[in-house]
Amino acid sequence: WREKLLEIGFESSRYGSLSISSYPTGQFGFLLCKKINGSGPNLAEVERRFDDIVERGLSTTYYQPKFQEGAFLLPLWVDKYLYGTPELKGSKLNMKNEL
């Protein structure tokens, strides 16, 4: 599986496992992959592909291209904690003492 992921544009890949006692089988497996910069489509390309699908009469009630852009956004306090994101200009948010 790792070689296949590296072939299709990922720089690295790892397997992870998580045990949850309330889940029927007790375990989740997942892949963590890092893309090579520039290897994936930009938002304009994703929107074009989506428009093509809709024009062909295919549709979805859940997915929209904006998910591509915001799928991995963090809450502001987490972003600030991890990356030191500066305060938003004009914002009433002041999280200096939150953490």
Residue frames as qw, qx, qy, qz and C-alpha x, y, z in Angstrom:
[[0.000, 0.885, 0.466, 0.000, 0.00, 0.00, 0.00],
 [0.322, -0.765, 0.082, 0.552, 2.82, 2.40, 0.77],
 [0.382, -0.122, 0.581, 0.709, 4.46, 2.02, -2.65],
 [0.175, 0.616, 0.680, 0.357, 1.14, 2.64, -4.39],
 [0.148, -0.923, -0.289, 0.209, 0.59, 5.86, -2.43],
 [0.373, -0.588, 0.307, 0.649, 4.09, 7.07, -3.27],
 [0.368, 0.171, 0.692, 0.597, 3.45, 6.32, -6.96],
 [0.085, 0.730, 0.610, 0.295, 0.28, 8.44, -7.11],
 [0.132, 0.728, 0.039, 0.671, 1.77, 11.64, -5.67],
 [0.607, -0.787, -0.039, -0.102, 2.31, 11.33, -1.94],
 [0.216, 0.743, -0.551, 0.312, 5.65, 12.22, -0.41],
 [0.051, 0.222, -0.893, 0.388, 5.18, 9.96, 2.61],
 [0.711, -0.294, -0.332, -0.547, 2.55, 7.65, 4.07],
 [0.013, 0.220, -0.858, 0.463, 2.00, 5.94, 7.38],
 [0.545, -0.386, -0.674, -0.315, -0.62, 3.63, 8.84],
 [0.160, -0.299, 0.538, -0.771, -2.29, 4.40, 12.13],
 [0.477, -0.335, -0.803, -0.122, -4.58, 2.47, 14.41],
 [0.251, -0.324, 0.330, -0.850, -6.96, 3.67, 17.10],
 [0.296, -0.264, -0.914, 0.087, -8.79, 1.51, 19.64],
 [0.373, -0.237, 0.112, -0.890, -12.22, 2.63, 20.83],
 [0.109, 0.044, 0.948, -0.295, -14.04, 0.37, 23.24],
 [0.470, 0.423, 0.452, -0.629, -17.51, 1.66, 22.28],
 [0.482, 0.464, -0.479, -0.568, -16.99, 0.87, 18.57],
 [0.948, 0.003, 0.057, -0.314, -18.38, -2.57, 17.62],
 [0.907, 0.245, -0.242, 0.243, -15.07, -4.01, 16.43],
 [0.643, -0.696, -0.020, 0.318, -13.03, -1.82, 18.76],
 [0.522, -0.353, 0.345, 0.695, -10.55, -0.54, 16.19],
 [0.470, 0.861, 0.081, -0.177, -10.20, 2.08, 13.45],
 [0.687, -0.112, 0.353, 0.626, -7.41, 1.99, 10.89],
 [0.290, 0.934, 0.126, -0.168, -6.33, 5.02, 8.90],
 [0.724, 0.238, 0.132, 0.634, -3.65, 6.29, 6.54],
 [0.145, -0.896, -0.009, 0.420, -1.77, 9.53, 7.11],
 [0.702, 0.329, 0.337, 0.535, -0.30, 10.79, 3.84],
 [0.129, -0.741, 0.059, 0.657, 1.61, 13.91, 2.90],
 [0.669, 0.687, 0.269, 0.095, 1.20, 15.20, -0.64],
 [0.552, -0.023, 0.210, 0.807, 4.07, 16.47, -2.71],
 [0.079, 0.638, 0.154, -0.750, 3.59, 20.23, -3.07],
 [0.323, 0.484, -0.359, -0.730, 1.78, 21.04, -6.30],
 [0.036, -0.056, 0.968, 0.243, 0.78, 17.44, -7.00],
 [0.179, 0.514, 0.814, -0.206, -2.93, 17.94, -6.44],
 [0.152, 0.637, 0.485, 0.580, -5.52, 20.06, -8.23],
 [0.041, 0.012, -0.281, 0.959, -6.12, 23.65, -7.16],
 [0.302, 0.411, 0.633, -0.582, -9.57, 24.84, -6.14],
 [0.442, 0.495, -0.215, -0.716, -10.36, 26.15, -9.65],
 [0.316, 0.222, -0.872, -0.302, -9.65, 22.68, -11.10],
 [0.062, 0.206, 0.916, -0.339, -11.84, 21.02, -8.45],
 [0.378, 0.495, 0.321, -0.714, -14.69, 23.43, -9.25],
 [0.415, 0.421, -0.526, -0.612, -14.30, 22.79, -12.99],
 [0.181, 0.052, -0.980, -0.069, -14.48, 19.01, -12.43],
 [0.183, 0.349, 0.753, -0.527, -17.55, 19.41, -10.24],
 [0.422, 0.504, -0.007, -0.754, -19.27, 21.60, -12.87],
 [0.340, 0.285, -0.782, -0.439, -18.53, 18.93, -15.50],
 [0.031, -0.140, -0.972, 0.187, -20.17, 16.28, -13.33],
 [0.286, 0.477, 0.501, -0.663, -23.25, 18.43, -12.77],
 [0.390, 0.477, -0.327, -0.716, -23.52, 19.25, -16.50],
 [0.276, 0.136, -0.911, -0.274, -23.57, 15.51, -17.27],
 [0.675, -0.352, -0.329, -0.559, -26.65, 15.17, -15.08],
 [0.688, -0.189, -0.617, 0.332, -24.84, 13.61, -12.15],
 [0.185, -0.727, 0.138, -0.647, -25.22, 15.27, -8.80],
 [0.480, -0.112, -0.734, 0.467, -24.73, 14.96, -5.09],
 [0.376, -0.811, -0.306, -0.327, -26.66, 16.24, -2.12],
 [0.712, -0.632, -0.074, 0.297, -23.63, 16.36, 0.16],
 [0.648, -0.165, 0.197, 0.717, -20.36, 17.22, -1.57],
 [0.298, 0.947, 0.114, 0.040, -19.44, 20.66, -2.86],
 [0.677, 0.483, -0.211, 0.514, -16.03, 22.02, -3.95],
 [0.188, -0.804, 0.264, -0.499, -15.74, 24.28, -0.91],
 [0.904, -0.416, 0.093, -0.033, -15.09, 21.13, 1.15],
 [0.829, 0.290, -0.100, 0.468, -11.73, 20.80, -0.62],
 [0.198, 0.679, -0.194, 0.679, -10.74, 24.23, 0.60],
 [0.383, -0.611, 0.303, -0.623, -11.94, 23.95, 4.18],
 [0.888, -0.148, -0.422, -0.103, -11.60, 20.28, 5.05],
 [0.752, -0.118, -0.406, 0.506, -8.57, 20.77, 7.25],
 [0.023, -0.671, 0.122, -0.731, -9.16, 24.21, 8.70],
 [0.452, -0.216, -0.706, 0.501, -8.59, 24.45, 12.43],
 [0.259, -0.891, -0.372, 0.012, -10.51, 26.50, 14.98],
 [0.209, 0.871, -0.180, 0.406, -8.79, 29.86, 15.47],
 [0.533, -0.744, 0.365, -0.173, -7.55, 29.06, 18.99],
 [0.922, -0.091, 0.319, 0.201, -5.94, 25.80, 17.80],
 [0.643, 0.644, 0.056, 0.410, -4.28, 27.54, 14.84],
 [0.073, -0.897, 0.256, -0.352, -2.91, 30.23, 17.15],
 [0.750, -0.548, 0.366, -0.056, -1.66, 27.66, 19.66],
 [0.899, 0.079, 0.326, 0.282, 0.09, 25.52, 17.03],
 [0.619, 0.445, 0.248, 0.597, 1.29, 28.14, 14.56],
 [0.295, -0.441, -0.174, 0.829, 1.19, 31.47, 16.38],
 [0.198, 0.609, 0.551, 0.534, -1.35, 32.95, 13.95],
 [0.096, 0.046, -0.200, 0.974, -1.59, 36.72, 14.51],
 [0.232, 0.477, 0.597, -0.602, -4.75, 38.33, 15.83],
 [0.300, 0.581, 0.634, 0.413, -7.45, 39.02, 13.25],
 [0.104, 0.053, -0.001, 0.993, -7.57, 42.73, 12.41],
 [0.421, -0.220, -0.140, -0.869, -10.74, 44.35, 13.70],
 [0.644, -0.257, -0.708, -0.135, -11.73, 41.22, 15.56],
 [0.507, -0.661, 0.207, -0.514, -13.03, 41.26, 19.11],
 [0.962, -0.132, -0.220, 0.090, -11.35, 37.90, 19.64],
 [0.020, 0.770, -0.552, 0.319, -8.56, 38.14, 22.16],
 [0.961, -0.148, -0.222, -0.075, -7.19, 34.75, 22.98],
 [0.299, 0.636, -0.576, 0.418, -3.90, 35.68, 24.60],
 [0.300, -0.372, 0.682, -0.554, -5.08, 34.44, 27.98],
 [0.865, 0.019, -0.107, -0.490, -7.19, 31.52, 26.73],
 [0.874, 0.188, -0.441, 0.074, -4.42, 28.91, 26.68]]
